[in-house]
């Protein structure tokens, strides 16, 4: 976020922390491995960006359409053009 220009975009993907399948899979993985794998709540990520003046412009679900949510989201985040 620090190096994104005014009017610039950041593209990222996050794993959906609310997806039950991923919660169970990451819980199992974290018990076996020596590093942490985790998903994130889309609202937390949006809050981090909004606190820095960014807005989520587009949110694309990734993965199969399952009842408890997509596996991940592809986000397009925009820094508004400054009025300076």
KOLRO-198747 format. One record per residue: residue in three letters; x, y, z of N, C-alpha, C in turn. Coordinates in steps of 0.001 Angstrom, whole numbers, padded with zeros to 6 digits, always signed. Example, Ala and Ser with C-alpha at 12.3 -4.5 7.8 and 13.67 -1.06 7.14 Angstrom:
! KOLRO-198747
ALA+013190-005690+007800+012300-004500+007800+013200-003300+007800
SER+012850-002250+007080+013670-001060+007140+012900+000030+007870
//
This chain:
! KOLRO-198747
UNK+000831-001190+000000+000000+000000+000000+000873+001250+000000
UNK+002001+001171+000638+002883+002321+000782+003373+002841-000560
UNK+003613+001950-001516+004191+002387-002788+003168+002526-003908
UNK+001903+002293-003614+000857+002420-004631+000568+003902-004881
UNK+000629+004291-006133+000385+005687-006499-001093+006048-006371
UNK-001354+007337-006313-002718+007834-006313-003414+007369-007590
UNK-004575+006741-007466-005292+006198-008609-004802+004821-009022
UNK-003796+004284-008318-003233+002978-008646-004063+001831-008099
UNK-003704+000619-008502-004435-000585-008091-003489-001599-007480
UNK-004035-002396-006589-003347-003550-006030-004232-004756-006330
UNK-003638-005808-006872-004360-007044-007156-003797-008111-006223
UNK-004673-008801-005501-004223-009854-004604-005286-010915-004468
UNK-004858-012079-004006-005846-013114-003701-005663-013513-002246
UNK-006769-013826-001612-006750-014274-000215-007567-015549-000105
UNK-007183-016401+000776-007965-017603+001070-009086-017219+002009
UNK-010257-017763+001750-011457-017436+002514-011432-018140+003870
UNK-011206-017381+004918-011155-017931+006267-012498-018412+006775
UNK-013583-018078+006098-014919-018517+006505-015343-019818+005827
UNK-014506-020357+004960-014818-021597+004264-014494-022773+005180
UNK-015491-023576+005512-015332-024677+006452-014282-025686+005989
UNK-014281-026015+004706-013292-026955+004172-011870-026450+004431
UNK-011615-025152+004135-010277-024612+004341-009918-024548+005824
UNK-010881-024215+006660-010608-024194+008107-010107-025550+008578
UNK-010790-026610+008179-010387-027951+008591-009050-028346+007961
UNK-008881-028038+006706-007634-028378+006022-006454-027646+006648
UNK-006573-026363+006916-005477-025595+007504-005223-026015+008955
UNK-006270-026345+009681-006095-026839+011051-005243-028107+011029
UNK-005561-029022+010146-004804-030272+010027-003359-029993+009603
UNK-003183-029134+008618-001851-028793+008128-001003-028162+009231
UNK-001572-027242+009985-000828-026542+011029-000430-027465+012172
UNK-001150-028554+012364-000775-029539+013378+000428-030354+012928
UNK+000570-030559+011610+001645-031393+011071+002910-030602+010752
UNK+002768-029392+010290+003900-028619+009768+004397-027583+010772
UNK+005557-027026+010464+006203-026085+011359+005927-024622+010990
UNK+005039-024362+010047+004669-022993+009709+003147-022906+009588
UNK+002642-021722+009791+001191-021517+009869+000613-021200+008491
UNK-000459-021883+008152-001248-021592+006964-002597-021102+007465
UNK-003096-020015+006905-004376-019504+007382-005161-018801+006282
UNK-006451-018694+006539-007336-017940+005668-007703-016641+006359
UNK-008339-015744+005628-008698-014440+006172-010169-014144+005931
UNK-010730-013357+006809-012098-012879+006657-012054-011663+005735
UNK-012851-011669+004700-012850-010582+003716-013123-009223+004373
UNK-013913-009211+005440-014204-007944+006132-012966-007391+006823
UNK-012130-008265+007377-010886-007809+008008-009949-007202+006971
UNK-009816-007861+005842-008948-007357+004779-009465-006014+004271
UNK-010780-005908+004071-011371-004641+003611-011093-003539+004623
UNK-011196-003853+005905-010930-002860+006947-009495-002373+006933
UNK-008550-003275+006678-007137-002880+006595-006915-001899+005448
UNK-007502-002193+004305-007350-001301+003160-008068+000030+003377
UNK-009285-000016+003895-010051+001213+004114-009364+002136+005109
UNK-008687+001568+006102-007965+002377+007087-006831+003169+006426
UNK-006358+002705+005289-005284+003387+004558-005812+004198+003373
UNK-007135+004322+003256-007727+005133+002205-008011+004404+000900
UNK-007913+003092+000892-008181+002290-000307-009624+001798-000297
UNK-010102+001377-001460-011432+000765-001576-011316-000507-002410
UNK-012067-001538-002006-012127-002740-002830-013041-002438-004004
UNK-012459-002432-005190-013196-002088-006410-013931-003306-006969
UNK-013247-004467-006963-013861-005707-007446-013458-006856-006547
UNK-014375-007801-006386-014133-008999-005589-014646-010189-006394
UNK-013733-011050-006827-014099-012210-007639-013912-013482-006814
UNK-014967-014286-006638-014791-015567-005946-013984-016535-006809
UNK-013144-017327-006164-012306-018316-006846-012660-019697-006314
UNK-012777-020646-007197-013045-022019-006794-014480-022424-007061
UNK-014802-023655-006704-016155-024157-006970-017205-023429-006151
UNK-018390-023352-006685-019520-022748-005962-020044-023770-004963
UNK-019661-023613-003721-020079-024536-002674-020885-023773-001629
UNK-021726-024458-000881-022639-023776+000035-021963-022886+001076
UNK-020772-023235+001544-020160-022431+002603-019111-021471+002091
UNK-019218-021054+000869-018395-019978+000345-017259-020422-000546
UNK-016737-019484-001349-015637-019806-002248-014361-020120-001473
UNK-013417-020766-002141-012134-021082-001504-011288-019828-001309
UNK-011418-018884-002231-010588-017682-002168-011302-016538-002890
UNK-010710-015362-002774-011191-014181-003491-010015-013530-004193
UNK-010243-013069-005401-009298-012227-006104-009809-010801-005935
UNK-008978-009942-005356-009401-008580-005044-008672-007573-005916
UNK-009404-006583-006370-008823-005427-007045-009091-004242-006124
UNK-008019-003712-005566-008119-002635-004585-007563-001366-005219
UNK-008263-000242-005041-007892+001012-005691-007592+002081-004648
UNK-006515+002819-004890-006241+004011-004075-006875+005186-004812
UNK-007818+005885-004182-008463+007019-004853-007449+008081-005282
UNK-007793+008806-006329-006943+009902-006803-006973+011006-005761
UNK-005793+011434-005348-005723+012488-004319-006078+013827-004939
UNK-006587+014727-004121-007022+016058-004589-005915+017073-004477
UNK-004684+016651-004248-003560+017588-004085-003101+018159-005384
//
